[in-house]
Amino acid sequence: MAVAVAVDEPGLCPEGPHWDNRTGTLLYVDIDGQKVHRWNPVTRQKDTVAMDCMVGAVVPREAGGVVVAAGTKFAFLDFETRQLTDVATVDSHKPTNRFNDGKCDAAGRFWAGTMGHEPVPTQVERKVGSLYCLHTDRTVTKAFNETDISNGLAWTSDNSIMYYIDSLQYSVDAFDFDLASGTLTNRRKVVSFEESRDGVPDGMCIDADGKLWVAMFGTGQVLQVDPETGTHLRSVKLPADQTTSCCFGGPNLDILYVTTASVGLSAEEVQQKPLSGCVFQVTGLGVRGTSGLCYNG
């Protein structure tokens, strides 16, 4: 196993990496930096679109361009023209809320959750967030509310289970998932974490063997866990404490890309961990991920 810097320009809060198979690029956002990035690992070039609000997630769109969950809006973004087209607004009665993490299911829907005001990382207004689904007809439904920090999402290969992280619950939860309707039922806890030992569970992805890889904010690691047994299998250590999310990418989906944040760190902490805010790549893990999915609306 080897850990190396992929994108060596530190951001404030890089998050939500998504490998775009169509273009061979890594999409990710900088929440506090209010930016959407598209990075090409072959040319090492990064294309950046500045936003006018915090942006929590980005996914490719089947019809071209990408979809972002920014502020409290779903919107289409064209990287070529820089045009942003609003699609839907949520949480209009909660002016300090914003979108956080999001991901697409196999039917082409875009799921993304909101959270409340967060003056300090992980210190958030409690129970004011919700998980939303942008359907392919561009309508939006709310799956559930009273979340703290809506975060990682993943689905099993047979699409029968959706995994979900609400960070301050310190767990991965599972739902029975109906792909045809997008309905969630039978919520239960499948993996537990201890904050003092593990950190705060943030973004996650799933590998081809059905194991989850969870970025643990505050402890500089990604944990591979087994959602069927709840077992912690192994830890990948990063030279930046605020690990935010991860995804598999590369031509063979065998590179684990990990985003990290620098926001909230003191000058001394940044001096001790100068790579905070960079994007890392982990190779030699011996597993492959699953292909990232597009929004199909």
C-alpha positions in Angstrom: 0.0 0.0 0.0 1.3 3.5 -0.8 -0.2 6.9 0.0 0.8 9.9 -2.2 -0.5 13.4 -2.8 -2.7 13.6 -5.9 -3.7 17.3 -5.8 -1.1 19.3 -4.0 -3.0 22.6 -3.8 -4.6 22.7 -0.4 -8.2 23.7 -0.2 -10.3 24.7 2.8 -12.7 21.8 2.8 -12.3 19.5 -0.2 -15.1 16.9 -0.1 -17.3 14.5 -2.1 -14.8 13.0 -4.6 -16.5 11.3 -7.5 -14.7 9.5 -10.3 -16.2 10.3 -13.7 -15.6 7.3 -16.0 -16.7 9.2 -19.0 -13.9 11.8 -18.8 -11.3 10.0 -16.7 -11.4 12.8 -14.2 -12.0 13.3 -10.5 -14.8 15.6 -9.6 -14.9 17.1 -6.1 -16.0 20.2 -4.2 -14.4 22.6 -1.8 -17.3 23.4 0.6 -15.9 26.4 2.4 -13.9 27.5 -0.6 -17.1 27.5 -2.6 -15.6 25.8 -5.6 -16.3 22.8 -7.9 -13.2 21.0 -9.2 -12.5 18.6 -12.1 -9.0 17.2 -11.9 -7.3 15.1 -14.7 -4.8 12.7 -13.2 -3.0 12.2 -16.6 -2.4 15.9 -17.3 -2.4 16.9 -13.6 -4.6 19.9 -14.7 -7.5 21.1 -12.5 -10.5 22.9 -13.9 -12.3 25.0 -11.2 -15.7 26.8 -11.2 -16.2 29.3 -8.4 -19.7 29.3 -6.8 -21.5 32.0 -4.8 -22.3 29.7 -1.9 -21.1 26.6 -0.1 -21.3 23.6 -2.3 -21.7 20.1 -0.8 -21.7 17.6 -3.6 -21.1 17.2 -7.4 -22.0 14.3 -9.6 -21.9 13.8 -13.4 -25.1 14.3 -15.5 -25.9 11.7 -18.1 -27.0 14.5 -20.5 -23.7 16.3 -20.1 -22.1 18.5 -17.5 -22.6 17.9 -13.7 -25.2 18.4 -11.0 -24.3 20.2 -7.8 -26.0 20.4 -4.5 -25.1 24.0 -3.5 -26.5 26.1 -0.7 -30.0 24.7 -0.6 -30.4 24.2 -4.4 -29.9 21.4 -6.8 -28.5 22.9 -10.0 -27.0 21.9 -13.4 -23.5 23.1 -14.1 -21.8 23.2 -17.5 -18.0 23.2 -17.1 -17.5 24.5 -20.7 -19.8 27.5 -20.5 -19.7 28.0 -16.7 -23.5 28.3 -16.9 -25.4 27.3 -13.7 -29.1 26.4 -14.0 -31.2 26.1 -10.9 -33.4 22.9 -10.7 -35.0 22.9 -7.3 -34.7 24.5 -3.8 -35.1 22.8 -0.4 -35.2 23.9 3.2 -36.4 27.4 2.2 -37.7 27.9 5.7 -34.2 27.3 7.2 -32.0 30.1 5.9 -28.8 28.8 7.6 -29.1 25.3 6.2 -26.9 24.0 3.4 -26.4 20.8 1.4 -23.6 18.5 2.4 -22.8 15.1 0.9 -24.6 13.5 -2.0 -24.5 10.6 -4.5 -26.5 8.9 -7.3 -28.3 5.6 -7.2 -28.4 3.1 -10.0 -31.7 4.5 -11.3 -30.1 7.9 -11.9 -31.6 9.7 -8.9 -29.4 12.2 -7.0 -29.5 11.9 -3.2 -28.1 14.7 -1.0 -28.6 15.8 2.6 -28.7 19.1 4.3 -27.3 20.3 7.6 -27.6 23.4 9.9 -25.2 26.2 10.7 -21.7 24.9 11.6 -19.5 27.7 13.1 -16.8 25.2 13.9 -16.2 21.8 12.2 -18.6 19.2 13.7 -20.1 21.8 16.0 -23.5 22.1 14.3 -27.1 23.2 14.9 -28.6 19.8 15.8 -31.5 17.9 14.1 -32.3 20.5 11.4 -31.1 18.6 8.4 -32.9 16.2 6.0 -32.1 13.7 3.3 -33.5 14.6 -0.1 -33.8 12.9 -3.5 -33.8 14.6 -6.8 -35.7 12.3 -9.1 -35.0 11.9 -12.8 -38.2 14.0 -13.6 -36.5 16.8 -11.5 -39.0 16.6 -8.7 -37.7 16.4 -5.1 -38.8 14.3 -2.2 -37.7 14.3 1.4 -36.7 10.8 2.7 -36.5 11.8 6.3 -35.6 14.8 8.5 -34.0 15.6 11.9 -30.4 14.8 10.8 -27.3 16.4 12.3 -24.7 16.2 9.5 -26.0 14.3 6.6 -23.0 12.5 5.1 -21.8 9.4 3.3 -24.0 7.3 1.0 -23.4 3.9 -0.7 -25.5 1.1 -2.2 -24.9 -2.6 -2.4 -24.2 -4.1 -5.9 -27.7 -5.6 -6.0 -29.2 -2.3 -5.0 -31.1 -3.9 -2.1 -29.5 -1.9 0.7 -28.5 1.8 1.0 -25.9 2.7 3.6 -26.0 6.2 5.2 -24.0 8.2 7.7 -25.4 10.9 9.9 -22.0 11.9 11.4 -23.0 12.7 15.0 -24.7 9.3 15.4 -21.2 7.7 15.1 -22.5 4.9 13.0 -23.3 3.6 9.5 -27.0 2.9 9.1 -28.6 0.6 6.5 -32.0 0.8 4.9 -33.8 -1.7 2.7 -33.8 0.0 -0.7 -36.4 -0.3 -3.5 -34.6 0.7 -6.7 -37.8 1.1 -8.7 -39.4 3.6 -6.4 -36.4 4.9 -4.4 -38.2 4.0 -1.1 -36.2 3.5 2.1 -37.5 1.1 4.9 -36.2 -0.8 8.0 -33.4 1.6 9.2 -30.9 -0.1 11.4 -27.3 0.5 12.7 -24.7 -1.8 11.1 -21.3 -0.3 12.0 -20.5 1.7 15.2 -17.6 4.1 15.9 -16.0 5.6 19.0 -15.2 9.3 18.6 -12.1 9.3 20.8 -10.6 6.3 19.0 -12.0 6.5 15.5 -13.0 10.1 14.9 -16.2 11.4 13.3 -17.5 9.3 10.3 -17.8 11.5 7.2 -18.0 10.5 3.6 -17.7 6.9 2.4 -17.7 4.6 -0.6 -18.1 0.9 -1.2 -15.8 -1.6 -2.9 -16.6 -4.5 -5.2 -16.6 -6.9 -2.3 -19.3 -5.0 -0.5 -17.0 -3.5 2.2 -17.3 0.2 3.1 -14.5 2.7 3.2 -15.3 5.5 5.7 -13.3 8.8 6.0 -12.9 9.5 9.7 -12.7 13.3 10.3 -10.2 14.3 13.0 -8.1 11.1 13.1 -6.4 11.2 9.7 -7.7 7.8 8.5 -10.0 5.9 6.3 -11.5 2.8 7.9 -12.5 -0.3 5.9 -15.5 -1.9 7.6 -17.7 -4.8 7.0 -21.4 -3.7 7.1 -22.6 -7.4 7.4 -20.7 -8.0 10.6 -19.9 -4.5 11.9 -16.2 -5.4 12.0 -13.5 -2.8 11.5 -11.1 -4.5 9.0 -8.2 -2.1 8.5 -7.1 1.6 8.7 -5.4 3.7 6.0 -3.5 6.5 7.6 -3.2 9.9 5.9 -0.8 12.8 6.7 -3.7 15.1 7.3 -6.1 14.8 10.3 -9.3 16.1 8.8 -10.1 13.3 6.3 -13.5 14.2 4.7 -14.4 11.6 2.1 -13.1 9.0 -0.4 -13.9 7.2 -3.7 -12.3 4.7 -5.9 -11.1 5.8 -9.3 -8.6 5.4 -12.1 -9.0 3.2 -15.2 -9.3 0.0 -13.1 -11.1 1.6 -10.1 -8.3 0.5 -7.9 -7.0 3.9 -6.7 -8.6 5.2 -3.5 -8.8 9.0 -3.7 -9.2 10.7 -0.3 -10.1 14.4 0.3 -8.9 16.3 3.4 -9.7 19.7 5.0 -7.7 22.5 6.5 -10.6 24.6 7.6 -10.6 25.3 11.4 -7.0 24.4 11.9 -4.6 26.8 13.6 -1.4 28.1 12.0 0.5 25.7 14.2 -1.6 22.8 13.2 -1.2 23.5 9.6 2.6 23.8 10.1 2.6 20.4 11.7 0.4 18.9 8.9 1.2 21.0 5.9 -0.6 18.7 3.5 -4.0 19.4 5.2 -6.5 20.3 2.5 -4.8 18.2 -0.2 -6.3 15.3 -2.1 -4.5 12.0 -1.7 -4.3 8.7 -3.7 -3.9 5.3 -2.1 -2.7 2.5 -4.3 -1.9 -1.2 -3.6 -5.0 -1.9 -1.5 -5.8 -5.1 -3.4 -9.4 -4.2 -4.0 -11.4 -2.4 -6.6 -14.3 0.0 -6.2 -17.6 0.4 -7.9 -18.2 2.8 -10.7 -19.6 6.2 -9.9 -23.1 6.8 -11.2 -24.6 9.7 -13.1 -27.8 11.7 -12.6 -30.2 10.8 -15.4 -32.5 13.8 -15.6 
